[in-house]
Amino acid sequence: MKVTSWYAGWVPLVDIRMSRSTVAQRWRLSDLQQSMWGTEELILDEILKRRSGRAFDSRPIPDKMLESILEAGRWAPSCANTQAWNFVVLKDTDALRKAHDALSKGNAWGKTAPIMVLVAAKEDGGCGSHGLPYFTMDVGLAVENMLLQAVHLGLLGHPTAGWDEEKLKQDFGIPDEYRIVTVVFFGYEGEIENLDERTREKEQKPRTRRPFDEVVHWDKW
């Protein structure tokens, strides 16, 4: 049996007689790697490598790369093809400085990123089925496309909550009937040493997910 670790970049060979727990202990596999046992080679690299990093480099992203991220969002699926999303892209120094004033203290790390995207949608902009807020589903699908495209290009993308919505809407001319669902930072990865101690601790925590059997229900709950 061959165990492949996409994260560490090595491919150990193990005796097929070893138990799963023995293999995990011997090769120091993370909880995430163990949870994906036997399926990781089937999953897109961009999904496996995506993470919400906080250490950004301030160097600019080439326009073509940025446009490809936005196109990836534009081509996302949506409920009844309503495409509720709108992207307000902030890249000018003055615009970014103004937007930084609306960030919560916990998102101060985002001030280094060269790109901020305010993703806005009307609350009634998605399809009206079942009375559910499908505009948020549309935005979520678009943002995930953008994040995966960023990974494909070797960039970081980090969607956030934690900002003054009214200030952002007023400063950047977003109509009253729209909601800012998320603010996404994009950029090259920077040095973790440039983060404050508390943020650095968050950055160094391993990726974790709820167990597969806890979230997947076959044929019934």
JOLIN-V932835 format. One record per residue. N is the residue number from 1. RES is the residue in three letters. SS is DSSP state (h for helix, s for strand, l for the rest). BURIAL is # if it has 24 or more other C-alpha atoms within 12 Angstrom, else .. Layout:
N;RES;SS;BURIAL + N;RES;SS;BURIAL
//
This chain:
1;MET;l;. + 2;LYS;s;. + 3;VAL;l;# + 4;THR;l;# + 5;SER;s;# + 6;TRP;l;# + 7;TYR;l;# + 8;ALA;l;. + 9;GLY;l;. + 10;TRP;s;. + 11;VAL;l;. + 12;PRO;l;. + 13;LEU;s;. + 14;VAL;l;. + 15;ASP;l;. + 16;ILE;l;. + 17;ARG;l;. + 18;MET;l;. + 19;SER;l;. + 20;ARG;h;. + 21;SER;h;. + 22;THR;h;. + 23;VAL;h;# + 24;ALA;h;# + 25;GLN;h;. + 26;ARG;h;. + 27;TRP;l;# + 28;ARG;l;. + 29;LEU;l;# + 30;SER;l;# + 31;ASP;h;. + 32;LEU;h;# + 33;GLN;h;# + 34;GLN;h;# + 35;SER;h;. + 36;MET;l;# + 37;TRP;l;# + 38;GLY;l;. + 39;THR;l;. + 40;GLU;h;. + 41;GLU;h;. + 42;LEU;h;. + 43;ILE;l;. + 44;LEU;l;. + 45;ASP;h;. + 46;GLU;h;# + 47;ILE;h;. + 48;LEU;h;# + 49;LYS;h;# + 50;ARG;l;# + 51;ARG;l;# + 52;SER;l;# + 53;GLY;l;# + 54;ARG;l;# + 55;ALA;l;# + 56;PHE;s;# + 57;ASP;l;# + 58;SER;l;# + 59;ARG;l;. + 60;PRO;l;# + 61;ILE;l;# + 62;PRO;l;. + 63;ASP;h;. + 64;LYS;h;. + 65;MET;h;# + 66;LEU;h;# + 67;GLU;h;. + 68;SER;h;. + 69;ILE;h;# + 70;LEU;h;# + 71;GLU;h;. + 72;ALA;h;# + 73;GLY;h;# + 74;ARG;h;# + 75;TRP;l;# + 76;ALA;l;# + 77;PRO;l;# + 78;SER;l;# + 79;CYS;h;# + 80;ALA;h;. + 81;ASN;h;. + 82;THR;l;# + 83;GLN;l;# + 84;ALA;l;# + 85;TRP;l;# + 86;ASN;s;# + 87;PHE;s;# + 88;VAL;s;# + 89;VAL;s;# + 90;LEU;s;# + 91;LYS;l;# + 92;ASP;l;. + 93;THR;h;. + 94;ASP;h;. + 95;ALA;h;. + 96;LEU;h;# + 97;ARG;h;. + 98;LYS;h;. + 99;ALA;h;# + 100;HIS;h;# + 101;ASP;l;. + 102;ALA;l;# + 103;LEU;s;# + 104;SER;l;. + 105;LYS;h;. + 106;GLY;h;. + 107;ASN;h;# + 108;ALA;h;# + 109;TRP;h;# + 110;GLY;h;# + 111;LYS;h;# + 112;THR;h;# + 113;ALA;l;# + 114;PRO;l;# + 115;ILE;s;# + 116;MET;s;# + 117;VAL;s;# + 118;LEU;s;# + 119;VAL;s;# + 120;ALA;s;# + 121;ALA;s;# + 122;LYS;s;# + 123;GLU;l;# + 124;ASP;l;# + 125;GLY;l;# + 126;GLY;l;# + 127;CYS;l;. + 128;GLY;l;. + 129;SER;h;. + 130;HIS;h;. + 131;GLY;h;. + 132;LEU;l;. + 133;PRO;l;. + 134;TYR;h;# + 135;PHE;h;# + 136;THR;h;# + 137;MET;h;# + 138;ASP;h;# + 139;VAL;h;# + 140;GLY;h;# + 141;LEU;h;# + 142;ALA;h;# + 143;VAL;h;# + 144;GLU;h;# + 145;ASN;h;# + 146;MET;h;# + 147;LEU;h;# + 148;LEU;h;# + 149;GLN;h;# + 150;ALA;h;# + 151;VAL;h;# + 152;HIS;h;. + 153;LEU;l;# + 154;GLY;l;. + 155;LEU;l;# + 156;LEU;s;# + 157;GLY;s;# + 158;HIS;s;# + 159;PRO;s;# + 160;THR;s;# + 161;ALA;l;. + 162;GLY;l;. + 163;TRP;s;# + 164;ASP;l;# + 165;GLU;h;# + 166;GLU;h;. + 167;LYS;h;. + 168;LEU;h;# + 169;LYS;h;# + 170;GLN;h;. + 171;ASP;h;. + 172;PHE;l;# + 173;GLY;l;. + 174;ILE;l;# + 175;PRO;l;. + 176;ASP;l;. + 177;GLU;l;. + 178;TYR;s;# + 179;ARG;s;# + 180;ILE;s;# + 181;VAL;s;# + 182;THR;s;# + 183;VAL;s;# + 184;VAL;s;# + 185;PHE;s;# + 186;PHE;s;# + 187;GLY;s;# + 188;TYR;l;# + 189;GLU;s;# + 190;GLY;l;# + 191;GLU;l;. + 192;ILE;h;. + 193;GLU;h;. + 194;ASN;h;. + 195;LEU;l;# + 196;ASP;l;. + 197;GLU;h;. + 198;ARG;h;. + 199;THR;h;. + 200;ARG;h;. + 201;GLU;h;. + 202;LYS;h;. + 203;GLU;h;# + 204;GLN;h;. + 205;LYS;l;. + 206;PRO;l;. + 207;ARG;l;. + 208;THR;l;. + 209;ARG;l;. + 210;ARG;l;. + 211;PRO;l;. + 212;PHE;h;. + 213;ASP;h;. + 214;GLU;h;. + 215;VAL;h;. + 216;VAL;l;. + 217;HIS;l;. + 218;TRP;l;. + 219;ASP;l;. + 220;LYS;l;. + 221;TRP;l;.
//
